[in-house]
Structure formats: structure tokens, C-alpha cells
Amino acid sequence: MPVPPRSPRWAVARPARPTAAVRLFCFPYAGGGSSIFTSWSRFLPESVEVCPVLLPGREERFGETPQTRVEELVPQLAENLASWFDRPFAFFGHSMGGEIAFSLAHHLCRAGRHRPAHVFVSGCVPHPSPLLRHTLPEGELLAEIRKMNGAPPEFLESPELIELLLPMLRADFALSESCVPAPDAVIPVDVTAFAGSADPEATHRQVQDWAHHVDGRFTSHELTGDHFFLREAAPLLEIVGRTLV
């Protein structure tokens, strides 16, 4: 008898904390995956269970076609994460991930169920991108990735890795560029926004524009670093942990 195909996982607890009071679903930046959040539980209280979201096209789901449109991805996330919403939960997302987190929160709030307790948006703004990176020729796209400090040297110097991973990165940029909220898109949820002090992609002033999309308490923080300031996780997670307990 043939073995039925295994349904893809959409989230994983790292580590599982069965008695945690709140789940923190974490959405990666373009080109990133769940491994970004591997160490986060060490910086957060035991009452928080870190649950990275597993998006199509990377890691254990590498063989799947990456999503390029938020309006297609968000309903799938809502359906496949619903069983995880059996206790209070919050969303964290950086760059593309922050845009997805807001879009999913907006979708859930409009549906009238499974509302997140808090949303953290990091390194992203609620405006159209001035540059459609997913349409750039390969050389220009790699130059943009290098300028953003968005990939390790071993990727940028390896034709094999570029051939393997660039389609996923291009799809992620297309997805990110589709995530612009409508002017009247508002969520009745408390939101915290983060910006890097040397991030030209999303300055502190620019991330504060998320306040226009929040019918709840809004706060923002500027942390030291460039667009990938979350790689120095401790200062960020001190705020996240304090907010969730």
C-alpha cells in the first residue's frame, strides 16, 4: 500500500513548553527560516513558547513552491495554524516576516476569532517598496542583498548556492512587496515596532507609521544595528519578554 504524503508542518515549538502561558509565532525575513529563532527561548521567560513558522520553499519545505502573494499565503497560515491557537498567542516578524505577521493578524481580526494578544513588527514599514527587488536582474539583485548585509559571504561567493537559493529569495521579495496594508487596514491589537539605528530600509521614524494601523496601544523602540539588528537578540527579546508576561 502506498504511503500517503505527509502534510507539511507550518510551525514548530523550539523547544516545546507545554505549560507556557503564551505562544510566540515568529516569521522570518526574506531568505530566512526557522533557524533564525533557534536560540530565542534562552532569552525569554519559561511562560513563553517560541514557535517559528515554517514557510514553503525553505528548510524542511524546500521542495515546495515559495509563496509570492500575501493574499494567497495568509489564508493558508490562518487555516494551518488554527490548531496552535488553543492558548493566548502573539506574533513576531522581522522585515518580510513583520509584514506577514500584520497581514495575518488583520485577517484573523476580520474573521472575528483567534485574535493575537500582541503583534511585534520589526525592521519593516507599512509603505510600498520604492524598489521592486524581485524584478531585478541577478547581478543587481545580488548587489542589493550585499548592500543590505543580508547573506553570508559563502552564499554571495558560491555560484552553486546562488543558483539553488536565489529563486527562493526572489520569491520572498515578491511576497514582501505584496504585503502593503490598505490605508484603512487597522487591527484592534497592541503593537510594538522595532527599528535598527543604522537601518536605511526602515528608520525609527518610518516604523512609527504602523501606529496608523493600530486601534490599540502602540509603542516603538530603536535598537543598535543595521537592518539585521535582531541577530543581536538579547536587547530585542528583553523587551518582547517584558511585554508578554
Sequence and secondary structure as in RCSB ss.txt:
>XXXX:A:sequence
MPVPPRSPRWAVARPARPTAAVRLFCFPYAGGGSSIFTSWSRFLPESVEVCPVLLPGREERFGETPQTRVEELVP
QLAENLASWFDRPFAFFGHSMGGEIAFSLAHHLCRAGRHRPAHVFVSGCVPHPSPLLRHTLPEGELLAEIRKMNG
APPEFLESPELIELLLPMLRADFALSESCVPAPDAVIPVDVTAFAGSADPEATHRQVQDWAHHVDGRFTSHELTG
DHFFLREAAPLLEIVGRTLV
>XXXX:A:secstr
          B  SS  TT SEEEEEE  TT  GGGGTTGGGGS TTEEEEEB  TTSGGGTTS     HHHHHH
HHHHHSGGG SS EEEEEETHHHHHHHHHHHHHHHHTSS  SEEEEES  SS  SS GGGS HHHHHHHHHHTT 
S HHHHT HHHHHHHHHHHHHHHHHHHT    TT  BSSEEEEEEETT SSS HHHHGGGGGGBSS EEEEEESS
STTGGGSHHHHHHHHHHHH 
